[in-house]
Amino acid sequence: MLSSSSYQFALCVIIGFGGMITLFQESGALMGFRDLLLKVAGGPKRTLVLAWCMSAVMFLDEYLNALTVTFSMREITDRNRIPREHLALQANIMACCLCMTIPFSSWTAFSVGLISEYDLGFGDYLRAIPYMLYPLCMMLLCLLLAVGAFPKLGPLKQAYQRVRSGGPAFEKKEKAEKLVDIADVVGGTILFGNDLVHGMVLAIIAQFLLYVPQRIMTVKQFFEHFFNGAKGMTSLAIVVCFGFMLSEANRQLGLFDILINSIGSAVPAALVPPLAFLLVGATVFAVGGCWVVMTIAIPVFVPLALSMSVAAPVIIAAVMSGIALGYSTCFYADAVFMTTAGTGVSS
């Protein structure tokens, strides 16, 4: 399994992002926009729109996104009498949906590695983004809720009623820090022919050049933080490895061929994308994770759709939208725990 180029690519992404995120945390990057936002934010609508925009900037990883937005915005939303529940809801949805609609994230890199087994690449993923209707609609919904153009329902409505009646917004205070520019990941990825691993390496080098000369951390501390972050991703790397092993075992046993042939003979081509969307969404919700599901779902639905002349971008969009559906609605997903840690709002 270690000889698989797809797993090697996934392993580099997992370890690299784990180390990079820890460096962001230890350098104080999670609180970078707070001072600026305190000057700009005025009123509930503007504050929530700023939080929405901040999520769009922190698109690299759902953990980094959720932690950055919640930790840096919670004091500001409290001051503007916005329930923490709204910040938690918006941060969680944006973190999950942005990782697949912005083509420079860890999710994108992992997905591109998987679809490369079927002679598809980064360009096919790019063409799939406009068809990812669920994550795009959910991000739009967050923006409409932020500006008050969509009614607040259920627990969110109850939270606003609590605040309007003089109740608390769940205030906690946190120390502010400065932000490190993450544009190196995007720039490096584009510079090296849309290779996210190269962009990630460039970003880590940029972090070193920013943190060490400014004495934010020593060389020893830099590498300690990086390897601690990489070590923290060990369990995910193992889970993904087993996912690849299961996928390869199923391939060798012919299970994928059986599923493809049975589904292909029973389901019209037009129904394959919605079927993939619903089944993948239900599976992700059930297991509370997405990486392993991708290693199993893509080898089933992508070749099935291609064999039925379904356009590659459409089936890629259906699978990734299903991932977003299950991950953003699962109340015990790991991204929810990141949001809970940042806002104090229980899942």
Secondary structure, DSSP 8 states (H G I E B T S, - for coil): -TT-HHHHHHHHHHHHHHHHHHHHHHHTGGGTTHHHHHHH--SHHHHHHHHHHHHHH--S-HHHHHHHHHHHHHHHHHHTT--HHHHHHHHHHHHHHHHHHSTTSHHHHHHHHHHGGGT--HHHHHHHGGG-HHHHHHHHHHHHHHHT-S---HHHHHHHHHHHTT----------------HHHHHHHHHTTS-HHHHHHHHHHHHHHHHTTTTSS-HHHHHHHHHHHHHHTHHHHHHHHHHHHHHHHHHHHTHHHHHHHHHHHHS-GGGHHHHHHHHHHHHHHHHT-SHHHHHHHHHHHHHHHHHTT--HHHHHHHHHHHHHHHHHH-TTSHHHHHHHHHH----
